Amino acid sequence: MRSATFFLDGAFRRGSAFSKLVLIFAASGGALVAYADARTDPATEPSQAAPKKKVVVLGTGWAGTTFVRNVDSSLYDVQVISPRNYFAFTPLLPSVTCGTVEPRSIVEPIRKIIRKKGGEIKFWEAECFNIDPDNKKVHCRTNTGTNLERNGEFLVDYDYLVIAVGARVNTFNTPGVVQHCHFLKEVEDAQKIRKSVIDSFERAILPDLDEEERKRTLHFVIVGGGPTGVEFAAELHDFISEDLAKLYPTVCNLVKISVIEHGGHILTMFDKRISKFAEEKFRRDGIELRTGYRVVKVSDNTITMEDKLHVESSVSYGMAVWSAGVGARPIILDFMKQIAQGNRRALATDEWLRVRECDGVYAIGDCATMSQRKVMEDILEIFKFADKDNSGTLTVKEINDALEDICIRYPQVELYLKSNQMSNIVDLIKASKGDVRKESVELDIEEFKNALADVDSEVKNLPATAQVAAQQGNYLASCFNRMKHCDKKPEGPLRIRELGRHRFRPFRYKHLGQFAPLGGEQTAAQLPGDWISIGHSSQWLWYSVYASKQVSWRTRALVISDWTRRFIHGRDSSCI
């Protein structure tokens, strides 16, 4: 048998890598044998691009979804993990409970949001049940078993972790709340409430009930006088008076709605004028307000509460909705214990939304609170920072030269000046030292302390609202998008304790106003600049703002369609 062999170098050349091809022809058998030996020339091999940093996002609420929508996914390997595969427009949940808005109108599939990003983001429908910051891994669990042990558990590693799991309803360990009360936190909660309201009326018209039992069945109690509780009470009142009264005319006069609030007033986070107006309107509408009461126990048909003098009283009810505050989820409670934050109600982050003492971990939304650094904690460093000539005293000019960086790092200084109608630092010095000439005064450390002694009173925790969460998600995405650039050219304020600048400016929440629908097509609006609007005109402002904040044009159109149908034909009273 004769054969011929040929060596063809560079036959499969790709860049600097090439193969040696060996062809062997067997004349007698007619066979062809091909052998390729790939080898690489290390001298001419191009440098491969560095792998993308992996960013894992936990949660698809306001904070997590806003971050995902705004982060540049071409720069990072973004993976989203959440047991909920959609984003819900939670401010409209009370409207879902009474048929003003349909559930489909306030949800957007998270995969649709990801698709708009070009498909570069991965989503896993699973629940994270443990965070391992030392090894930079998260432990997750799906609803169905998928691994060899069939327990549905898997590990995901990360370079950066963004925790945005939100919060759960805070029951304050009150006995019976979990077993007997509805919550209003998720779309499923709103659907259950809607069905329960209809079921209460269907039960009340049964022939074998006496009048006392009918009254109890149609007593709807809302625990919590915040925006969610107040809005639900208003929606429920309108639903009953405008729609259900026509369907169940024989029992509509037995309906009673009560709001129980531990504080002295409802809507305490709003301007006092709004709180007063809401209370007066509720009383005109026949909604009972029990302020100054704390619920201590809930049974299947009785709510026990006590007043400020610890005198107990009870009230029977047919349906109860608990909206008395939010608390940390179990995963956050466990994580806080790991990182020595076990005595807190939420994760503590710094002004850049970084979880303290955790490399590469950020927390945004309701699961975290931003801990603003106090001026008096750093007063010595601030003094040295401003004292450029190391004289041991500060002139007004030296303070003014450093004031911009101080205000960026400690925004409470600027807030204190504004809240006390002080135009500049000279006014602050005057308040502590008396009359001074513009640049002749010098302050030693004790006088500097006295001048800034009260500025930390402006430090307040941010509210657990969708507005805060969305702004935090947007801010953090912007930081990630500019991270490489800002590593080389920091854009934050000068560091007080060290040399150089911070990479980014700290997060600053900008309050854009808040709304409180009060029923009867009336809404109270509180916007920046102390602008208060109460009445029918505010309702359309509220509608337009809520519609504009929807994720897509589809959901905006659905919400507008639902509102139009509601005004023309009434609410959908179906329990399905």
C-alpha positions, -999 to +999 in steps of 0.1 A: +000+000+000+013+034-009+004+066+009+012+103+006+014+127+034+011+166+032+017+192+060-003+223+055+007+250+080-018+278+086-047+260+069-070+269+098-054+301+108-075+323+132-056+353+143-022+341+155-035+306+163-032+280+136-033+242+130-011+217+113-032+196+089-020+161+080-036+144+051-030+107+045-043+091+013-044+053+011-043+044-026-055+008-023-083+014+001-096+047-012-096+061+024-089+096+035-076+102+070-073+138+083-055+149+115-054+184+128-029+194+155-038+228+169-011+248+185-008+284+196+020+308+190+023+326+224+044+354+210+016+365+187-016+356+207-037+387+214-047+396+250-082+384+257-107+407+271-111+405+309-143+387+320-172+409+331-177+414+368-208+396+380-235+417+395-262+397+413-295+415+421-318+401+447-354+413+443-377+427+416-394+455+435-390+492+430-353+493+440-342+462+422-362+468+390-351+504+387-314+493+391-318+466+364-335+490+340-308+516+343-275+496+347-254+493+316-256+455+311-228+456+285-203+464+313-214+437+337-227+401+338-260+409+356-281+382+371-314+388+389-328+364+415-364+367+429-393+344+438-415+369+419-411+370+381-428+404+377-426+440+389-457+453+407-467+490+409-475+488+446-490+523+451-521+511+432-526+479+453-555+495+473-572+502+440-569+465+430-587+454+462-619+471+451-619+467+414-609+503+404-578+488+387-573+453+375-542+432+387-529+429+352-527+466+349-501+470+377-477+442+369-449+440+343-431+407+336-395+410+346-384+391+315-400+417+293-380+444+311-349+423+306-357+417+269-356+455+264-321+455+277-310+433+247-312+399+265-278+404+283-294+400+318-302+366+333-332+360+356-336+331+380-371+326+396-359+315+430-356+327+466-323+336+482-323+321+517-286+327+528-259+353+519-223+343+524-203+376+522-169+359+531-170+336+500-192+360+479-219+335+473-257+334+477-277+303+485-309+300+465-339+277+464-365+272+437-401+261+443-394+227+426-364+204+430-339+207+402-306+192+414-296+157+423-310+160+459-343+173+444-344+201+470-341+229+444-311+245+460-282+261+441-253+285+446-246+317+427-213+336+432-209+373+427-184+401+425-210+427+435-243+419+453-272+443+453-298+434+480-332+447+471-356+422+487-379+447+502-396+442+535-425+422+550-454+433+571-445+440+607-469+423+630-450+434+662-455+398+673-491+405+680-509+372+687-534+362+660-524+387+633-509+362+609-537+338+613-567+361+611-557+394+593-552+402+556-520+420+545-517+444+516-482+440+504-484+419+472-508+416+442-520+383+456-529+401+489-551+425+470-569+398+452-576+379+484-590+410+500-612+417+470-626+382+472-630+384+510-651+416+507-675+400+483-677+368+504-686+390+534-716+404+516-726+370+503-725+356+538-744+386+553-774+380+531-778+343+541-812+337+556-801+320+588-781+349+602-795+373+628-789+411+626-760+411+651-742+385+631-748+404+599-734+436+615-703+417+626-698+401+592-700+435+575-676+453+600-644+459+581-614+469+603-582+484+591-553+484+615-528+513+607-535+549+597-507+553+572-511+559+535-519+523+527-545+519+554-561+552+547-563+547+509-578+512+513-604+525+538-613+553+513-614+528+483-635+504+503-660+531+513-665+541+477-668+506+465-695+498+490-715+530+487-713+533+449-713+497+437-721+470+463-750+489+478-768+484+445-760+447+445-768+440+482-794+467+491-809+448+520-777+449+541-758+480+530-771+500+560-753+475+583-718+481+569-692+497+592-656+506+584-631+513+613-595+525+612-574+518+643-542+538+647-517+538+675-508+574+671-528+604+678-537+611+641-538+593+608-514+602+580-488+616+605-461+616+578-481+642+559-486+679+565-510+685+595-535+702+571-538+670+551-541+648+583-569+671+596-588+672+563-586+634+560-599+629+595-628+653+589-637+637+556-637+602+571-660+612+599-684+628+573-683+595+554-691+575+585-657+558+587-649+553+624-615+565+636-600+550+667-567+569+673-545+563+703-552+526+704-528+497+701-540+462+690-528+436+714-546+405+702-566+392+673-590+362+674-612+348+646-639+374+652-626+398+679-599+424+680-586+434+714-569+468+719-557+491+746-555+529+749-527+550+762-538+542+798-535+505+790-573+500+794-584+472+772-615+470+750-627+447+722-645+450+690-660+422+668-653+422+631-659+403+599-627+412+580-595+428+592-566+443+571-533+448+589-511+477+575-493+489+606-457+490+593-429+470+577-402+448+591-372+429+579-374+396+560-359+365+576-329+365+552-321+401+562-324+392+599-300+363+595-276+384+574-276+412+600-266+387+627-236+375+605-223+410+601-228+423+637-260+443+629-283+420+648-299+447+669-312+467+639-346+466+621-330+470+587-296+467+570-273+497+577-256+512+547-233+542+543-241+572+521-230+553+490-255+525+498-227+501+507-235+476+535-211+484+563-181+460+567-191+440+536-169+442+505-189+445+473-224+444+489-250+471+485-285+473+499-314+495+485-351+499+491-371+489+522-347+463+534-321+490+543-316+523+560-289+547+551-269+558+581-258+594+575-225+602+592-229+626+620-210+659+620-202+657+657-186+622+652-161+638+628-158+673+642-121+671+649-114+658+614-136+684+598-118+711+618-084+699+606-097+696+570-107+732+570-077+745+589-054+747+558-027+767+575-026+745+606-030+776+628-054+759+653-082+784+645-106+788+616-114+820+598-147+825+580-128+823+547-113+789+556-148+776+566-163+789+533-135+774+512-143+740+527-181+744+531-191+729+497-172+696+504-185+696+540-221+701+528-218+673+502-204+649+527-227+661+556-259+673+539-274+681+573-253+712+575-270+727+544-304+715+556-298+732+590-289+765+574-320+764+552-344+753+580-332+782+602-333+808+574-295+812+574-280+824+542-244+814+549-219+802+575-216+836+589-252+835+601-244+801+618-214+816+636-234+846+647-260+824+662-234+807+684-209+835+690-228+867+687-223+895+662-192+891+640-176+909+612-175+891+579-140+877+579-123+890+610-136+863+634-115+832+642-129+800+658-111+775+679-122+739+681-146+745+710-163+774+693-165+754+661-182+726+680-207+751+695-215+765+660-223+731+646-237+715+678-273+713+665-269+705+628-272+667+634-308+673+644-316+674+607-305+638+602-336+617+596-342+581+584-356+579+549-392+566+546-398+531+533-416+543+501-415+534+464-401+569+457-370+564+479-364+529+465-366+540+429-342+569+435-317+546+452-319+521+423-313+548+398-284+563+418-267+529+423-270+520+386-255+554+377-225+547+400-220+512+384-221+527+349-194+553+358-173+531+381-143+527+358-143+563+349-146+575+385-118+551+396-095+573+375-113+606+379-132+607+412-161+631+412-171+631+449-162+655+476-127+657+492-122+631+518-123+644+554-102+616+570-079+607+541-063+623+510-080+625+477-117+625+467-145+600+471-153+582+438-189+594+438-211+620+454-231+604+482-268+595+476-291+624+482-329+617+484-350+643+466-385+644+478-409+648+449-441+649+469-467+624+480-504+617+475-532+604+497-564+593+479-592+600+503-623+586+484-651+604+469-629+613+440-608+635+463-570+633+468-546+653+490-513+661+474-482+674+492-455+686+469-421+703+474-422+740+484-450+734+510-476+732+483-508+715+495-536+706+472-568+690+484-599+682+463-610+668+429-583+686+409-556+667+430-572+634+419-563+639+382-528+651+393-525+618+412-537+597+383-514+614+358-483+610+381-491+573+388-497+566+351-465+583+341-445+561+365-457+528+350-429+507+335-443+504+300-468+521+277-489+489+279-494+492+317-500+529+314-527+522+288-543+495+310-544+518+341-560+546+321-585+521+306-594+508+340-600+543+354-621+553+324-642+521+328-646+528+365-659+563+360-683+552+333-695+518+344-684+515+380-659+491+395-656+454+387-672+437+416-664+402+404-644+381+429-624+363+402 
